[in-house]
Amino acid sequence: IIPSGKSESERQIKLMQYYGTTFIAGIASYAVHLGKVAMKIGIEPSSLNVRNGIFGAETFTKEMKRRLSKMWDMDVHDIYGLTEMCGPGVSSDCDAHDGLHLWEDHFLPEIIDPNTGDVIGKEEEGELVLTTLTKEGMPIIRYRTRDITFLYDGECECGRTHVRHAPIKGRSDDMIIVKGTNLFPGQIEDVIMKNEHVSENWLMIIERNDMDEITVKVEAKEKVSNEEAKKIAMDLQQKLRIATTLRMNVEILPPDSLPKQEGKVKRVIDRRS
């Protein structure tokens, strides 16, 4: 085990190469950043020995997961947890990658309507509520996590019988209301990550002039002409409107032009207040 922290990314790549690291645990956005650093110094991430990774502490979409897996040629697992329960380890996905198994011998899960507090059924999206069953120092009853998900109905193909929940869509307090429409940052990321011409670094800015206006700034994977940038922007604009019903301005920026963020990445700047 090499506890390297989040600084000196180039040194981390060199350590991974020297020791033959096979597994990464951390934050998905930083693993993407490490992959980019590796490529900048002439090392293809997939050429390293890393073949498995487990990532948590921030919401990351299925498309981000796919891109991370392709970059490193590794099996990417999602782990969910919160400090009030036990930290990481409340649930994680298995090799089937069809939802996260929640450890029901330690936690009792419920899904509620975040507005009314009423319990809702399986396969219905709402807020996850947890009760600890084995915690002694600080037992917690019906803790509202603010995390939006749903519980699966039925068993997993892996054979485990613990209930599964869907990957976290976002937090109820992360939800943004624009022109009367509920919007989660994950919806934006899901569309962006499906486009092979852009990178994982993006930013959404919301401003209010006469009406609310959204601008999504995305870095291109490599330098493109103005004409190509316009085509990519138009494609993303159309797909974002289909996914969210909202019209957004899209700007395609040169690689490495947006500020680099370490740790949990902030994707939304709301300037309406």
Secondary structure by P-SEA (a helix, b strand, c coil): cccccccaaaaaaaaaaaaccccccccaaaaaaaaaaaaaaccccccccccccccccccccaaaaaaaaaacccbbbbbbbcccccccccccccccccbbbcccccbbbbbcccccccccccccbbbbbbbbccccccccccccccccccccccccccccccccccccccccccccccccbbbbaaaaaaaaaacccccccbbbbbbbcccbbbbbbbbccccccaaaaaaaaaaaaaaaaaaccbbbbbbbbcccccccccccccccccccc
